[in-house]
Amino acid sequence: MDLDTFFTTLYVLVEDWYKGEMSARFRRHAGPALQMSDSEVLTVAIAAQWRVDTRAARQPPTQNTLRPAAS
């Protein structure tokens, strides 16, 4: 699954759940206009849990990990 499809699928699942289960529990209060919906904030928070540390995958093995065979 590519990243765009992952984010879209995740957003649709979160949006459906939020509108069905949570939106009735919260009331909008006066204040500045929202820049992101609650579902968008939740989607970003959930997606952040799938962060992959690619630095380790890009680093070549070091001399410490390449040891000669014991004789």
Secondary structure, 3 states (H helix, E strand, C coil): CCHHHHHHHHHHHHHHHHHHHHHHHCCCCCCCCCCCCHHHHHHHHHHHHHCCCCHHHHCCCCCCCCCCCCC
